[in-house]
Amino acid sequence: MALLLIGEPRDAEGWRREMEALVPGIDFRVWPEVGRAEDIAMVMTWKAPPGELRRYPNLGCICVLGHGVDHMLPGSELPDGVPVVRLVDESMTRQMSAYVLAAVLRHHRKMADYGRLQRARRWRELDVPDPAETRVGILGLGALGGDAARKLRALGFEVAGWSRTPKDIDGVETCAGRDALEPFLGGCDIVVCMLPLTPETRDILDAGAFRAMKKGAYLVNPARGHHVVEDDLLAALDSGQLSGACLDVFRAEPLPRGHPFWRHPKVTITPHAASLTLPRGAAPQVAENYRRVHDGRPLLNLVDRERGY
């Protein structure tokens, strides 16, 4: 019963080391050194080459090495009937919340403005509101969004959340459903997108959404690039409807060199680095699902292909 890693060559030895420590004697293989295809019982991958996952007749589980699975599902060549699981990992959650807090605090404390003043050698104090006077709205209250909401609340921000279905988080005002979206956006000073990418959430941040936001609101998106209609965001930034955006994800990645986001004075860019899959943090749940495949037990963090997460 072999475990095959596809497409993570830079982390291959780290994964091998962690998995061998957790499951002594495991038959761990790294693509393309597959050996007998019949031996492969579990595949771990971020994105396999087209058709690759159909090569393994005894495949019992596909583990996607990330929190989101949207890139694997639509029109995919996933073999029918093979369970797909994703990572729900404390390390990834901590990283994502740290990114969101950094982006929110950088904007809230006007650090970019202070940087411009420093470069101009100007000593000037800027007005900064109390966190309790700043409403941060989280789109998506799953494992990642919920954790970020709690941590922002602990810093004293007024925090609200919107989700597809109702959620309850202490100290966070929540709402759900499409009819509640525009009123929710209109009440927020900072909007953080933490949604999974599904047909319902694709292009959710478009011209209509930006018009619904407070004038001067700020956007943080570490979720997926296809949540944002980029031309509409540029128009909202240029008109002053939005004061700025911090973006970790884009419709085309790497971001093309000629893309206007690179030079836009109101946009901060990071290279899809908000939350990285680290073998040490993620290996225990991969190992547990490997054992469950072996024993025929229910899997952890099973993906609902219809919902998309």
Phi and psi in degrees as GROMACS dihedral restraints (atoms count N, CA, C in turn):
[ dihedral_restraints ]
;  ai    aj    ak    al  type     phi  dphi    fc
    3     4     5     6     1   -99.6    20    10
    4     5     6     7     1   148.0    20    10
    6     7     8     9     1  -107.7    20    10
    7     8     9    10     1   125.6    20    10
    9    10    11    12     1  -113.0    20    10
   10    11    12    13     1   127.9    20    10
   12    13    14    15     1   -98.4    20    10
   13    14    15    16     1   125.4    20    10
   15    16    17    18     1  -118.3    20    10
   16    17    18    19     1   124.3    20    10
   18    19    20    21     1    84.0    20    10
   19    20    21    22     1    18.2    20    10
   21    22    23    24     1  -128.0    20    10
   22    23    24    25     1    58.1    20    10
   24    25    26    27     1   -61.8    20    10
   25    26    27    28     1   -33.0    20    10
   27    28    29    30     1   -69.3    20    10
   28    29    30    31     1   -23.5    20    10
   30    31    32    33     1  -107.4    20    10
   31    32    33    34     1     6.6    20    10
   33    34    35    36     1   -58.2    20    10
   34    35    36    37     1   -46.0    20    10
   36    37    38    39     1   -70.4    20    10
   37    38    39    40     1   -33.9    20    10
   39    40    41    42     1   -63.0    20    10
   40    41    42    43     1   -44.0    20    10
   42    43    44    45     1   -63.9    20    10
   43    44    45    46     1   -43.1    20    10
   45    46    47    48     1   -60.1    20    10
   46    47    48    49     1   -46.4    20    10
   48    49    50    51     1   -60.8    20    10
   49    50    51    52     1   -46.1    20    10
   51    52    53    54     1   -67.6    20    10
   52    53    54    55     1   -42.9    20    10
   54    55    56    57     1   -69.1    20    10
   55    56    57    58     1   -37.7    20    10
   57    58    59    60     1   -68.0    20    10
   58    59    60    61     1   -30.2    20    10
   60    61    62    63     1   -71.9    20    10
   61    62    63    64     1   -35.3    20    10
   63    64    65    66     1   -84.6    20    10
   64    65    66    67     1   -32.4    20    10
   66    67    68    69     1  -129.5    20    10
   67    68    69    70     1    81.4    20    10
   69    70    71    72     1   -54.5    20    10
   70    71    72    73     1   134.5    20    10
   72    73    74    75     1    84.5    20    10
   73    74    75    76     1     3.3    20    10
   75    76    77    78     1   -60.2    20    10
   76    77    78    79     1   141.5    20    10
   78    79    80    81     1   -88.5    20    10
   79    80    81    82     1    93.0    20    10
   81    82    83    84     1  -103.4    20    10
   82    83    84    85     1   124.5    20    10
   84    85    86    87     1  -124.9    20    10
   85    86    87    88     1   151.1    20    10
   87    88    89    90     1  -121.8    20    10
   88    89    90    91     1   121.1    20    10
   90    91    92    93     1   -59.3    20    10
   91    92    93    94     1   140.3    20    10
   93    94    95    96     1   -93.4    20    10
   94    95    96    97     1     9.1    20    10
   96    97    98    99     1   -81.7    20    10
   97    98    99   100     1    76.6    20    10
   99   100   101   102     1   -85.5    20    10
  100   101   102   103     1   -35.1    20    10
  102   103   104   105     1    74.2    20    10
  103   104   105   106     1  -146.9    20    10
  105   106   107   108     1   -72.3    20    10
  106   107   108   109     1   122.0    20    10
  108   109   110   111     1   -60.5    20    10
  109   110   111   112     1   -29.6    20    10
  111   112   113   114     1   -66.2    20    10
  112   113   114   115     1   -19.7    20    10
  114   115   116   117     1   -78.2    20    10
  115   116   117   118     1   -19.2    20    10
  117   118   119   120     1   -77.6    20    10
  118   119   120   121     1   116.2    20    10
  120   121   122   123     1  -104.2    20    10
  121   122   123   124     1   -20.7    20    10
  123   124   125   126     1  -149.5    20    10
  124   125   126   127     1   138.0    20    10
  126   127   128   129     1  -118.4    20    10
  127   128   129   130     1   135.7    20    10
  129   130   131   132     1  -117.0    20    10
  130   131   132   133     1   128.0    20    10
  132   133   134   135     1  -160.7    20    10
  133   134   135   136     1   157.8    20    10
  135   136   137   138     1   -92.8    20    10
  136   137   138   139     1   -47.0    20    10
  138   139   140   141     1  -154.7    20    10
  139   140   141   142     1   111.1    20    10
  141   142   143   144     1   -84.7    20    10
  142   143   144   145     1   153.3    20    10
  144   145   146   147     1   -58.3    20    10
  145   146   147   148     1   151.0    20    10
  147   148   149   150     1   -53.4    20    10
  148   149   150   151     1   131.0    20    10
  150   151   152   153     1    81.3    20    10
  151   152   153   154     1   -10.7    20    10
  153   154   155   156     1   -62.7    20    10
  154   155   156   157     1   -40.5    20    10
  156   157   158   159     1   -72.3    20    10
  157   158   159   160     1   -11.3    20    10
  159   160   161   162     1   -88.2    20    10
  160   161   162   163     1     0.0    20    10
  162   163   164   165     1   -81.3    20    10
  163   164   165   166     1   -11.5    20    10
  165   166   167   168     1  -111.7    20    10
  166   167   168   169     1   100.8    20    10
  168   169   170   171     1   -67.5    20    10
  169   170   171   172     1   -21.5    20    10
  171   172   173   174     1  -109.0    20    10
  172   173   174   175     1    22.9    20    10
  174   175   176   177     1   -67.0    20    10
  175   176   177   178     1   126.1    20    10
  177   178   179   180     1  -109.9    20    10
  178   179   180   181     1    -8.7    20    10
  180   181   182   183     1  -167.3    20    10
  181   182   183   184     1   139.5    20    10
  183   184   185   186     1  -114.8    20    10
  184   185   186   187     1   118.6    20    10
  186   187   188   189     1  -102.0    20    10
  187   188   189   190     1   114.6    20    10
  189   190   191   192     1   -83.1    20    10
  190   191   192   193     1   125.2    20    10
  192   193   194   195     1   -83.9    20    10
  193   194   195   196     1    60.9    20    10
  195   196   197   198     1  -176.3    20    10
  196   197   198   199     1   173.4    20    10
  198   199   200   201     1   -80.6    20    10
  199   200   201   202     1   -35.3    20    10
  201   202   203   204     1   -96.8    20    10
  202   203   204   205     1   150.1    20    10
  204   205   206   207     1  -126.8    20    10
  205   206   207   208     1     9.8    20    10
  207   208   209   210     1   -60.0    20    10
  208   209   210   211     1   -32.6    20    10
  210   211   212   213     1   -70.7    20    10
  211   212   213   214     1   -16.2    20    10
  213   214   215   216     1   -96.1    20    10
  214   215   216   217     1   -20.5    20    10
  216   217   218   219     1   -92.4    20    10
  217   218   219   220     1   -53.9    20    10
  219   220   221   222     1   -68.3    20    10
  220   221   222   223     1   124.0    20    10
  222   223   224   225     1    61.6    20    10
  223   224   225   226     1    23.4    20    10
  225   226   227   228     1   -78.7    20    10
  226   227   228   229     1   168.2    20    10
  228   229   230   231     1  -104.5    20    10
  229   230   231   232     1    32.1    20    10
  231   232   233   234     1   -64.0    20    10
  232   233   234   235     1   134.6    20    10
  234   235   236   237     1   -66.3    20    10
  235   236   237   238     1   139.8    20    10
  237   238   239   240     1   -63.0    20    10
  238   239   240   241     1   139.2    20    10
  240   241   242   243     1    81.6    20    10
  241   242   243   244     1    -4.0    20    10
  243   244   245   246     1   -91.1    20    10
  244   245   246   247     1   122.1    20    10
  246   247   248   249     1   -62.5    20    10
  247   248   249   250     1   143.3    20    10
  249   250   251   252     1  -115.6    20    10
  250   251   252   253     1   130.9    20    10
  252   253   254   255     1  -121.0    20    10
  253   254   255   256     1   157.6    20    10
  255   256   257   258     1  -123.1    20    10
  256   257   258   259     1   172.0    20    10
  258   259   260   261     1   -92.9    20    10
  259   260   261   262     1   129.9    20    10
  261   262   263   264     1  -123.5    20    10
  262   263   264   265     1    96.9    20    10
  264   265   266   267     1  -124.2    20    10
  265   266   267   268     1   132.0    20    10
  267   268   269   270     1   -60.0    20    10
  268   269   270   271     1   -36.5    20    10
  270   271   272   273     1   -63.4    20    10
  271   272   273   274     1   -45.1    20    10
  273   274   275   276     1   -64.6    20    10
  274   275   276   277     1   -38.2    20    10
  276   277   278   279     1   -64.4    20    10
  277   278   279   280     1   -45.2    20    10
  279   280   281   282     1   -61.4    20    10
  280   281   282   283     1   -42.9    20    10
  282   283   284   285     1   -61.4    20    10
  283   284   285   286     1   -45.4    20    10
  285   286   287   288     1   -64.3    20    10
  286   287   288   289     1   -43.6    20    10
  288   289   290   291     1   -64.2    20    10
  289   290   291   292     1   -38.2    20    10
  291   292   293   294     1   -62.0    20    10
  292   293   294   295     1   -40.5    20    10
  294   295   296   297     1   -63.2    20    10
  295   296   297   298     1   -47.4    20    10
  297   298   299   300     1   -62.2    20    10
  298   299   300   301     1   -45.3    20    10
  300   301   302   303     1   -61.5    20    10
  301   302   303   304     1   -41.5    20    10
  303   304   305   306     1   -62.1    20    10
  304   305   306   307     1   -43.9    20    10
  306   307   308   309     1   -66.5    20    10
  307   308   309   310     1   -44.0    20    10
  309   310   311   312     1   -65.0    20    10
  310   311   312   313     1   -46.6    20    10
  312   313   314   315     1   -67.8    20    10
  313   314   315   316     1   -37.2    20    10
  315   316   317   318     1   -60.0    20    10
  316   317   318   319     1   -42.8    20    10
  318   319   320   321     1   -71.6    20    10
  319   320   321   322     1   -47.7    20    10
  321   322   323   324     1   -59.4    20    10
  322   323   324   325     1   -41.5    20    10
  324   325   326   327     1   -88.4    20    10
  325   326   327   328     1     5.9    20    10
  327   328   329   330     1    57.1    20    10
  328   329   330   331     1    42.0    20    10
  330   331   332   333     1   -67.0    20    10
  331   332   333   334     1   -33.5    20    10
  333   334   335   336     1   -65.0    20    10
  334   335   336   337     1   -39.4    20    10
  336   337   338   339     1   -65.0    20    10
  337   338   339   340     1   -41.5    20    10
  339   340   341   342     1   -64.6    20    10
  340   341   342   343     1   -33.7    20    10
  342   343   344   345     1   -63.4    20    10
  343   344   345   346     1   -40.5    20    10
  345   346   347   348     1   -66.6    20    10
  346   347   348   349     1   -39.1    20    10
  348   349   350   351     1   -64.4    20    10
  349   350   351   352     1   -38.1    20    10
  351   352   353   354     1   -63.0    20    10
  352   353   354   355     1   -45.2    20    10
  354   355   356   357     1   -63.7    20    10
  355   356   357   358     1   -29.2    20    10
  357   358   359   360     1   -89.0    20    10
  358   359   360   361     1     0.6    20    10
  360   361   362   363     1    57.7    20    10
  361   362   363   364     1    43.1    20    10
  363   364   365   366     1  -111.0    20    10
  364   365   366   367     1   126.3    20    10
  366   367   368   369     1   -94.9    20    10
  367   368   369   370     1   102.9    20    10
  369   370   371   372     1  -146.8    20    10
  370   371   372   373     1   129.1    20    10
  372   373   374   375     1   -86.4    20    10
  373   374   375   376     1   133.0    20    10
  375   376   377   378     1  -103.2    20    10
  376   377   378   379     1   147.4    20    10
  378   379   380   381     1   -73.9    20    10
  379   380   381   382     1   129.0    20    10
  381   382   383   384     1  -129.7    20    10
  382   383   384   385     1   125.8    20    10
  384   385   386   387     1   -71.7    20    10
  385   386   387   388     1   157.2    20    10
  387   388   389   390     1   -61.7    20    10
  388   389   390   391     1   140.7    20    10
  390   391   392   393     1   -52.5    20    10
  391   392   393   394     1   -32.9    20    10
  393   394   395   396     1   -65.6    20    10
  394   395   396   397     1   -17.2    20    10
  396   397   398   399     1   -96.5    20    10
  397   398   399   400     1     4.1    20    10
  399   400   401   402     1  -116.1    20    10
  400   401   402   403     1   122.7    20    10
  402   403   404   405     1   -99.0    20    10
  403   404   405   406     1   118.4    20    10
  405   406   407   408     1  -103.8    20    10
  406   407   408   409     1   125.2    20    10
  408   409   410   411     1  -105.6    20    10
  409   410   411   412     1   129.4    20    10
  411   412   413   414     1  -105.8    20    10
  412   413   414   415     1   118.6    20    10
  414   415   416   417     1   -88.3    20    10
  415   416   417   418     1   109.3    20    10
  417   418   419   420     1   102.8    20    10
  418   419   420   421     1   115.3    20    10
  420   421   422   423     1  -120.8    20    10
  421   422   423   424     1    39.6    20    10
  423   424   425   426     1   -77.5    20    10
  424   425   426   427     1  -154.9    20    10
  426   427   428   429     1   -58.2    20    10
  427   428   429   430     1   -43.9    20    10
  429   430   431   432     1   -76.1    20    10
  430   431   432   433     1   -50.1    20    10
  432   433   434   435     1   -64.0    20    10
  433   434   435   436     1   -39.2    20    10
  435   436   437   438     1   -64.1    20    10
  436   437   438   439     1   -40.7    20    10
  438   439   440   441     1   -65.8    20    10
  439   440   441   442     1   -44.3    20    10
  441   442   443   444     1   -61.9    20    10
  442   443   444   445     1   -39.9    20    10
  444   445   446   447     1   -61.0    20    10
  445   446   447   448     1   -45.1    20    10
  447   448   449   450     1   -63.2    20    10
  448   449   450   451     1   -40.3    20    10
  450   451   452   453     1   -72.8    20    10
  451   452   453   454     1   -36.2    20    10
  453   454   455   456     1   -65.2    20    10
  454   455   456   457     1   -39.0    20    10
  456   457   458   459     1   -63.1    20    10
  457   458   459   460     1   -37.9    20    10
  459   460   461   462     1   -65.1    20    10
  460   461   462   463     1   -24.5    20    10
  462   463   464   465     1   -83.6    20    10
  463   464   465   466     1    -2.9    20    10
  465   466   467   468     1    99.1    20    10
  466   467   468   469     1     1.5    20    10
  468   469   470   471     1   -72.1    20    10
  469   470   471   472     1   150.7    20    10
  471   472   473   474     1   -78.0    20    10
  472   473   474   475     1   122.7    20    10
  474   475   476   477     1  -121.6    20    10
  475   476   477   478     1   134.6    20    10
  477   478   479   480     1  -127.8    20    10
  478   479   480   481     1   158.4    20    10
  480   481   482   483     1  -140.8    20    10
  481   482   483   484     1   144.9    20    10
  483   484   485   486     1  -123.6    20    10
  484   485   486   487     1   138.7    20    10
  486   487   488   489     1  -146.4    20    10
  487   488   489   490     1   168.6    20    10
  489   490   491   492     1   -66.6    20    10
  490   491   492   493     1   -41.0    20    10
  492   493   494   495     1  -122.5    20    10
  493   494   495   496     1   157.0    20    10
  495   496   497   498     1   -60.1    20    10
  496   497   498   499     1   139.6    20    10
  498   499   500   501     1  -132.0    20    10
  499   500   501   502     1   155.6    20    10
  501   502   503   504     1  -129.2    20    10
  502   503   504   505     1   115.0    20    10
  504   505   506   507     1  -130.0    20    10
  505   506   507   508     1   126.3    20    10
  507   508   509   510     1   -55.3    20    10
  508   509   510   511     1   129.8    20    10
  510   511   512   513     1    79.6    20    10
  511   512   513   514     1     0.9    20    10
  513   514   515   516     1  -118.4    20    10
  514   515   516   517     1   125.6    20    10
  516   517   518   519     1   -78.1    20    10
  517   518   519   520     1   121.6    20    10
  519   520   521   522     1  -118.7    20    10
  520   521   522   523     1   153.9    20    10
  522   523   524   525     1  -147.5    20    10
  523   524   525   526     1   166.5    20    10
  525   526   527   528     1  -147.8    20    10
  526   527   528   529     1   155.2    20    10
  528   529   530   531     1    95.1    20    10
  529   530   531   532     1   153.2    20    10
  531   532   533   534     1   -62.1    20    10
  532   533   534   535     1   -35.3    20    10
  534   535   536   537     1   -65.2    20    10
  535   536   537   538     1   -24.0    20    10
  537   538   539   540     1   -87.9    20    10
  538   539   540   541     1    -6.5    20    10
  540   541   542   543     1   -66.6    20    10
  541   542   543   544     1   -52.2    20    10
  543   544   545   546     1   -64.5    20    10
  544   545   546   547     1   -44.5    20    10
  546   547   548   549     1   -58.9    20    10
  547   548   549   550     1   -37.5    20    10
  549   550   551   552     1   -61.4    20    10
  550   551   552   553     1   -49.7    20    10
  552   553   554   555     1   -60.7    20    10
  553   554   555   556     1   -37.3    20    10
  555   556   557   558     1   -67.6    20    10
  556   557   558   559     1   -16.0    20    10
  558   559   560   561     1   -98.3    20    10
  559   560   561   562     1     1.1    20    10
  561   562   563   564     1  -107.2    20    10
  562   563   564   565     1   139.3    20    10
  564   565   566   567     1   -84.0    20    10
  565   566   567   568     1   -33.4    20    10
  567   568   569   570     1  -132.1    20    10
  568   569   570   571     1   132.4    20    10
  570   571   572   573     1  -116.5    20    10
  571   572   573   574     1   126.9    20    10
  573   574   575   576     1  -115.5    20    10
  574   575   576   577     1   120.8    20    10
  576   577   578   579     1   -90.6    20    10
  577   578   579   580     1   118.6    20    10
  579   580   581   582     1  -127.6    20    10
  580   581   582   583     1    24.5    20    10
  582   583   584   585     1   -77.6    20    10
  583   584   585   586     1   150.6    20    10
  585   586   587   588     1   -70.9    20    10
  586   587   588   589     1   154.2    20    10
  588   589   590   591     1   -91.4    20    10
  589   590   591   592     1   116.3    20    10
  591   592   593   594     1  -135.1    20    10
  592   593   594   595     1   170.9    20    10
  594   595   596   597     1   -55.4    20    10
  595   596   597   598     1   -31.6    20    10
  597   598   599   600     1   -75.1    20    10
  598   599   600   601     1   -26.5    20    10
  600   601   602   603     1  -103.6    20    10
  601   602   603   604     1    -9.0    20    10
  603   604   605   606     1   -61.2    20    10
  604   605   606   607     1   132.6    20    10
  606   607   608   609     1    63.3    20    10
  607   608   609   610     1    22.8    20    10
  609   610   611   612     1   -67.3    20    10
  610   611   612   613     1   -27.8    20    10
  612   613   614   615     1   -99.0    20    10
  613   614   615   616     1    85.5    20    10
  615   616   617   618     1  -119.7    20    10
  616   617   618   619     1  -169.8    20    10
  618   619   620   621     1   -57.2    20    10
  619   620   621   622     1   -39.2    20    10
  621   622   623   624     1   -64.1    20    10
  622   623   624   625     1   -41.3    20    10
  624   625   626   627     1   -65.1    20    10
  625   626   627   628     1   -41.2    20    10
  627   628   629   630     1   -68.0    20    10
  628   629   630   631     1   -35.5    20    10
  630   631   632   633     1   -65.1    20    10
  631   632   633   634     1   -33.0    20    10
  633   634   635   636     1   -72.5    20    10
  634   635   636   637     1   -21.8    20    10
  636   637   638   639     1   -72.9    20    10
  637   638   639   640     1   158.6    20    10
  639   640   641   642     1   -57.3    20    10
  640   641   642   643     1   143.9    20    10
  642   643   644   645     1   -64.0    20    10
  643   644   645   646     1   128.8    20    10
  645   646   647   648     1    90.1    20    10
  646   647   648   649     1     5.2    20    10
  648   649   650   651     1   -66.4    20    10
  649   650   651   652     1   162.0    20    10
  651   652   653   654     1  -121.5    20    10
  652   653   654   655     1   141.6    20    10
  654   655   656   657     1  -113.3    20    10
  655   656   657   658     1   135.0    20    10
  657   658   659   660     1  -122.3    20    10
  658   659   660   661     1   125.6    20    10
  660   661   662   663     1  -131.7    20    10
  661   662   663   664     1    97.3    20    10
  663   664   665   666     1  -104.6    20    10
  664   665   666   667     1    18.9    20    10
  666   667   668   669     1   -92.4    20    10
  667   668   669   670     1   -87.0    20    10
  669   670   671   672     1  -142.6    20    10
  670   671   672   673     1   144.4    20    10
  672   673   674   675     1   -63.0    20    10
  673   674   675   676     1   -32.2    20    10
  675   676   677   678     1   -77.7    20    10
  676   677   678   679     1     1.6    20    10
  678   679   680   681     1   -71.6    20    10
  679   680   681   682     1   -26.3    20    10
  681   682   683   684     1  -108.7    20    10
  682   683   684   685     1   129.8    20    10
  684   685   686   687     1   -83.3    20    10
  685   686   687   688     1   105.4    20    10
  687   688   689   690     1   -64.9    20    10
  688   689   690   691     1   -38.9    20    10
  690   691   692   693     1   -63.5    20    10
  691   692   693   694     1   -36.7    20    10
  693   694   695   696     1   -68.0    20    10
  694   695   696   697     1   -37.5    20    10
  696   697   698   699     1   -65.6    20    10
  697   698   699   700     1   -44.0    20    10
  699   700   701   702     1   -59.8    20    10
  700   701   702   703     1   -42.1    20    10
  702   703   704   705     1   -63.3    20    10
  703   704   705   706     1   -40.9    20    10
  705   706   707   708     1   -66.9    20    10
  706   707   708   709     1   -36.3    20    10
  708   709   710   711     1   -68.9    20    10
  709   710   711   712     1   -44.2    20    10
  711   712   713   714     1   -68.3    20    10
  712   713   714   715     1   -30.0    20    10
  714   715   716   717     1   -81.5    20    10
  715   716   717   718     1   -13.2    20    10
  717   718   719   720     1    87.9    20    10
  718   719   720   721     1     1.1    20    10
  720   721   722   723     1   -60.9    20    10
  721   722   723   724     1   -41.1    20    10
  723   724   725   726     1  -109.9    20    10
  724   725   726   727     1   144.6    20    10
  726   727   728   729     1   -85.8    20    10
  727   728   729   730     1   -18.4    20    10
  729   730   731   732     1   170.8    20    10
  730   731   732   733     1   177.4    20    10
  732   733   734   735     1  -152.6    20    10
  733   734   735   736     1   141.9    20    10
  735   736   737   738     1  -114.0    20    10
  736   737   738   739     1   117.5    20    10
  738   739   740   741     1  -123.9    20    10
  739   740   741   742     1   127.1    20    10
  741   742   743   744     1  -106.9    20    10
  742   743   744   745     1   -14.0    20    10
  744   745   746   747     1  -134.8    20    10
  745   746   747   748     1   152.8    20    10
  747   748   749   750     1  -146.3    20    10
  748   749   750   751     1   161.2    20    10
  750   751   752   753     1   -66.9    20    10
  751   752   753   754     1   -34.0    20    10
  753   754   755   756     1  -120.5    20    10
  754   755   756   757     1   126.6    20    10
  756   757   758   759     1  -131.0    20    10
  757   758   759   760     1   135.6    20    10
  759   760   761   762     1   -59.4    20    10
  760   761   762   763     1   152.9    20    10
  762   763   764   765     1   -60.9    20    10
  763   764   765   766     1   125.2    20    10
  765   766   767   768     1   -56.3    20    10
  766   767   768   769     1   143.8    20    10
  768   769   770   771     1   -59.8    20    10
  769   770   771   772     1   -29.2    20    10
  771   772   773   774     1   -90.1    20    10
  772   773   774   775     1     4.9    20    10
  774   775   776   777     1   -68.0    20    10
  775   776   777   778     1   137.2    20    10
  777   778   779   780     1   -63.3    20    10
  778   779   780   781     1   -19.9    20    10
  780   781   782   783     1   -60.0    20    10
  781   782   783   784     1   -32.7    20    10
  783   784   785   786     1   -56.6    20    10
  784   785   786   787     1   -40.7    20    10
  786   787   788   789     1  -107.2    20    10
  787   788   789   790     1     2.9    20    10
  789   790   791   792     1   -72.4    20    10
  790   791   792   793     1   127.8    20    10
  792   793   794   795     1   -67.1    20    10
  793   794   795   796     1   -16.1    20    10
  795   796   797   798     1  -102.5    20    10
  796   797   798   799     1     6.4    20    10
  798   799   800   801     1  -116.4    20    10
  799   800   801   802     1   131.2    20    10
  801   802   803   804     1  -107.3    20    10
  802   803   804   805     1   130.5    20    10
  804   805   806   807     1  -116.0    20    10
  805   806   807   808     1   135.9    20    10
  807   808   809   810     1  -129.0    20    10
  808   809   810   811     1   152.8    20    10
  810   811   812   813     1   -90.7    20    10
  811   812   813   814     1    63.1    20    10
  813   814   815   816     1    52.0    20    10
  814   815   816   817     1    51.3    20    10
  816   817   818   819     1  -123.1    20    10
  817   818   819   820     1    13.0    20    10
  819   820   821   822     1   -62.5    20    10
  820   821   822   823     1   -37.1    20    10
  822   823   824   825     1  -148.2    20    10
  823   824   825   826     1   114.2    20    10
  825   826   827   828     1  -105.1    20    10
  826   827   828   829     1   148.0    20    10
  828   829   830   831     1   -81.8    20    10
  829   830   831   832     1   114.5    20    10
  831   832   833   834     1  -107.7    20    10
  832   833   834   835     1   127.3    20    10
  834   835   836   837     1   -52.5    20    10
  835   836   837   838     1   -43.1    20    10
  837   838   839   840     1   -62.0    20    10
  838   839   840   841     1   -39.8    20    10
  840   841   842   843     1   -76.3    20    10
  841   842   843   844     1   -35.4    20    10
  843   844   845   846     1   -93.0    20    10
  844   845   846   847     1   -21.5    20    10
  846   847   848   849     1   -58.3    20    10
  847   848   849   850     1   -38.7    20    10
  849   850   851   852     1   -57.6    20    10
  850   851   852   853     1   -39.3    20    10
  852   853   854   855     1   -77.2    20    10
  853   854   855   856     1   -28.4    20    10
  855   856   857   858     1   -64.6    20    10
  856   857   858   859     1   -44.1    20    10
  858   859   860   861     1   -62.1    20    10
  859   860   861   862     1   -40.9    20    10
  861   862   863   864     1   -64.6    20    10
  862   863   864   865     1   -41.2    20    10
  864   865   866   867     1   -68.7    20    10
  865   866   867   868     1   -32.7    20    10
  867   868   869   870     1   -61.0    20    10
  868   869   870   871     1   -45.0    20    10
  870   871   872   873     1   -62.3    20    10
  871   872   873   874     1   -39.8    20    10
  873   874   875   876     1   -68.0    20    10
  874   875   876   877     1   -36.2    20    10
  876   877   878   879     1   -61.5    20    10
  877   878   879   880     1   -44.8    20    10
  879   880   881   882     1   -60.7    20    10
  880   881   882   883     1   -40.5    20    10
  882   883   884   885     1   -90.9    20    10
  883   884   885   886     1    -8.3    20    10
  885   886   887   888     1    75.1    20    10
  886   887   888   889     1    27.0    20    10
  888   889   890   891     1   -95.8    20    10
  889   890   891   892     1   162.0    20    10
  891   892   893   894     1   -59.0    20    10
  892   893   894   895     1   145.1    20    10
  894   895   896   897     1   -90.0    20    10
  895   896   897   898     1   154.3    20    10
  897   898   899   900     1   -83.5    20    10
  898   899   900   901     1   144.9    20    10
  900   901   902   903     1    56.7    20    10
  901   902   903   904     1    44.7    20    10
  903   904   905   906     1   -69.3    20    10
  904   905   906   907     1   135.6    20    10
  906   907   908   909     1   -87.0    20    10
  907   908   909   910     1   134.1    20    10
  909   910   911   912     1   -89.2    20    10
  910   911   912   913     1   108.5    20    10
  912   913   914   915     1   -63.1    20    10
  913   914   915   916     1   -30.2    20    10
  915   916   917   918     1   -69.3    20    10
  916   917   918   919     1   -44.5    20    10
  918   919   920   921     1   -74.3    20    10
  919   920   921   922     1   -31.9    20    10
  921   922   923   924     1    93.6    20    10
  922   923   924   925     1    11.7    20    10
